[in-house]
């Protein structure tokens, strides 16, 4: 049985293009997504890289204004870089303009980077073995510690907060957000935001705090298979095992992400996806995502480069509509997902449009 399909967009900047073009392309894709039957359109939050979704609340407002029905939200606001009241006020304002269409997604990735900077070195864990579960690849884990503690990243993250500011614990921030939305915040009523009916969506990548907090608060959980394929299933298992019913949900609600490229035939899809490994390598090498490369003019990855991105390349779903739909269905079956959210990046905007259109048609949206 097909579940709803949604889109996660980074507003990627292609090589030779600029941020303004990327933002216009995002709005264009969202308008098409609404016509094609997608349930939601979510935008990510990234900084100092070649993607234009750096201010997600602003971008959500532009997308909502340019569409009529599709739900629009964030995947996700990084709470480590902001305050609970700023989040509630900005999304409360969006909900006031576009009632019933706004999704507030939050994550702790900004907090994770701060924690990594403070942590003492740990003894490396033995690598996990690659395996497959009913057609879903579960690769070995990628060790994020070197990336999170890279001095270049630390410098960039430092300017996303006021000097000497300390982000509260993720669970405490979420408690504040929930209290503000319910108009139970002890300091006073947050306007706009209080009584808006917004439900936070929690984004997570492992069986850590995000999954536990989502379960304890009875909130929907989004597992990032497209970024952390090695640990996404563990996060889902913990969330379901610890879930407590709430005023928001009576039972767990799981969304799982996947990175895809779809074309009319497999050779074309593989050609369009050929730059993906280079793009992921630019992130994991510590420099941050480069403009998305043109796959027509790329040298092959070296063995060392490929080893750094092998888990992501192996778990990108690339092919014709039937092939990609088969892998998405396997992911849904193995995870028990209530909804899937896809991200699809290519160098040319028209190829990205076609990728989303083809899988929407094949999925039966």
Protein Blocks (a to p, Z undefined) as FASTA:
>chain_A
ZZddddddehiacehiafklmmmmmmmmmmmmmmnopabdcddddehiabfklblmlmmm
mmmmmpmklccddddddfklmcfklmmmmmmmmmmmmghiaccdddfklmmmmmmmmpcc
dddddddddddeehiacdddddfklmmmgmklmmmmmmmpcehiacddfklmmmmmmmmm
nopafkbccdehihnlpacddddfbdcfklmmmmmnopacdddfklmmmlmmmmmmmmmm
mpccdfkbgbdcddddddddddfbfklmmmmmmmmmmmmmmmmnonopaddddfklcccd
dfklmmmmmmmmmmpccddfklmmmmmmmmmmmnopabdcdddddfblklmmmmmmmmmm
mnoZZ
